[in-house]
């Protein structure tokens, strides 16, 4: 197979995946996630049932694709993020805040997205978690070099600390509405400010 044929094949596969994803999300919004069946998705996307499972091993995996799309966007913007003339702490917050905005846009679906995303993020065969961590760790190391963040802090442990704080907040916001009577972005910034008090010399600066 030539490089051109391979490129066309990959492009067609991506178009099929995107079509299944778009139609599935439309159905989830119209009928609700639990009421929507795989057969309804395949009919709307005009693909065979087997084709659906070639791209998404389970219905929940369609929702995890929302976060994968955010990862692709973050990777595409990574160079711009690294080069931006702003405090590393603000860059770190912006990465997490941008990811959180996806859940704000799809809050009704978030209760299904989060468990699937975490399952995939911490499964050894998946690359989602390490890819996110790589971007965040590089920004953290920028902050160490500039003197904003503690030079003696292990970047990987710092990333794990920030990410666990992020997911704990998301779970509370999505699954404990009686306790989560707060604005997600404001609370995220407040919690990260406390983290940065320990990781650097002072909190976030406006």
C-alpha positions in Angstrom: 0.0 0.0 0.0 1.4 3.4 -1.0 1.7 6.3 1.4 -1.1 8.1 -0.5 -3.4 5.1 -0.2 -2.6 4.8 3.5 -3.3 8.5 4.0 -6.7 8.2 2.3 -7.5 5.2 4.3 -6.6 6.9 7.6 -8.6 10.0 6.6 -11.7 7.8 5.8 -11.4 6.1 9.1 -11.2 9.4 10.9 -14.2 10.7 9.0 -16.2 7.6 10.0 -15.2 7.9 13.7 -16.2 11.6 13.7 -19.5 10.8 12.1 -20.4 8.1 14.6 -19.3 10.5 17.4 -21.4 13.4 16.2 -24.5 11.4 15.6 -24.2 9.6 19.0 -23.9 12.9 20.8 -26.9 14.3 19.0 -28.9 11.2 20.1 -27.6 11.5 23.7 -28.9 15.1 23.8 -32.2 14.2 22.2 -33.0 10.9 24.1 -30.6 10.8 26.9 -27.5 8.6 27.2 -29.1 5.5 28.9 -32.1 5.5 26.5 -30.0 5.6 23.4 -29.0 2.2 21.9 -26.0 1.3 19.8 -28.4 0.3 17.0 -29.9 3.8 17.0 -26.5 5.3 16.7 -25.4 3.1 13.9 -28.6 3.7 12.0 -28.2 7.5 12.4 -24.5 7.4 11.4 -25.3 4.9 8.5 -22.7 2.4 9.6 -22.8 -1.3 10.4 -23.0 -2.4 14.1 -19.6 -4.0 13.7 -18.2 -0.8 12.4 -19.3 1.0 15.6 -17.4 -1.4 17.8 -14.3 -1.2 15.6 -14.1 2.5 16.8 -15.8 2.4 20.2 -15.6 -0.8 22.2 -18.6 0.4 24.3 -21.2 3.1 24.3 -19.4 5.0 27.1 -16.3 5.2 24.9 -18.1 7.7 22.7 -18.3 10.1 25.6 -14.6 9.6 26.5 -13.9 10.8 22.9 -15.0 14.3 24.1 -12.0 14.5 26.3 -9.8 12.9 23.7 -10.7 15.8 21.4 -9.6 18.2 24.1 -6.3 16.4 24.3 -5.7 16.7 20.6 -6.5 20.4 20.8 -4.1 20.8 23.8 -1.3 19.0 21.9 -1.8 21.2 18.9 -1.6 24.3 21.1 1.3 23.0 23.2 4.0 25.0 21.3 2.0 28.2 21.8 1.4 27.4 25.5 5.1 26.8 26.1 6.2 30.0 24.3 3.6 32.2 25.9 5.0 35.0 28.1 2.9 34.4 31.2 3.5 32.7 34.6 3.8 28.9 34.5 1.1 28.7 37.2 -1.3 30.6 35.0 -0.5 28.2 32.1 -1.1 25.2 34.3 -4.4 26.5 35.5 -5.5 27.4 31.9 -4.8 23.8 30.8 -7.0 22.3 33.6 -9.6 25.0 33.2 -9.9 24.4 29.5 -10.4 20.7 30.1 -13.0 21.4 32.7 -15.0 23.6 30.3 -15.8 20.5 28.2 -17.7 19.2 31.2 -19.5 22.5 31.7 -20.7 22.4 28.1 -21.9 18.8 28.5 -22.8 18.6 32.2 -25.7 16.1 31.7 -23.4 13.7 30.0 -20.5 14.2 32.4 -21.7 11.7 34.9 -21.1 9.0 32.2 -18.0 10.6 30.7 -15.9 10.7 33.9 -15.9 7.0 34.9 -15.1 6.0 31.3 -12.4 8.6 30.9 -10.7 7.6 34.2 -10.9 3.9 33.3 -9.1 4.6 30.1 -6.7 7.1 31.5 -5.3 4.6 34.1 -5.3 1.6 31.8 -1.8 0.7 30.8 -2.7 0.2 27.1 -4.1 3.7 26.8 -2.0 6.8 26.1 -4.5 9.4 27.2 -3.1 9.9 30.7 0.6 10.0 29.8 -0.1 12.4 26.9 -1.8 14.9 29.2 0.9 14.4 31.8 3.6 15.1 29.3 2.2 18.6 28.4 1.6 19.5 32.1 5.0 18.3 33.3 6.8 20.4 30.6 4.9 23.5 31.8 5.7 22.7 35.4 9.4 22.3 34.6 9.3 25.8 32.9 8.1 27.1 36.2 10.9 25.4 38.0 13.5 26.9 35.7 12.0 30.4 36.0 12.0 30.2 39.8 8.2 30.3 40.1 7.9 26.7 41.4 10.0 24.7 43.8 13.1 23.3 42.1 13.2 20.3 44.5 9.6 19.2 43.6 9.3 16.1 41.4 7.4 17.2 38.3 5.6 13.8 38.0 4.4 13.9 41.6 3.3 17.5 41.2 1.3 16.6 38.1 -0.3 13.7 40.0 -1.2 16.0 42.8 -2.8 18.6 40.4 -4.6 16.0 38.4 -6.0 14.2 41.4 -7.3 17.6 42.8 -8.8 18.3 39.4 -10.7 15.0 39.1 -11.8 15.1 42.8 -13.4 18.5 42.1 -15.0 17.3 38.9 -16.5 14.3 40.6 -18.0 16.4 43.4 -19.4 18.9 40.9 -21.0 16.2 38.7 -22.0 13.5 41.2 -22.7 15.5 44.5 -24.9 18.4 43.4 -26.1 19.0 47.0 -22.5 19.7 48.0 -21.3 21.3 44.8 -23.1 24.6 45.0 -20.2 26.5 43.5 -18.9 27.8 40.2 -16.6 25.1 38.8 -14.0 27.5 37.3 -13.8 29.7 40.4 -13.4 26.7 42.7 -10.8 25.2 40.5 -8.7 28.3 40.6 -9.1 28.6 44.4 -8.0 25.0 45.0 -5.0 25.4 42.6 -4.0 28.5 44.4 -3.7 26.5 47.6 -1.7 23.9 45.7 0.7 26.5 44.3 1.2 27.9 47.8 3.0 24.6 48.6 4.6 24.2 45.1 5.9 27.7 44.8 6.6 31.1 46.4 3.0 32.4 46.7 -0.3 31.8 45.0 -1.5 32.7 41.6 -1.1 36.2 40.5 -3.7 38.1 38.6 
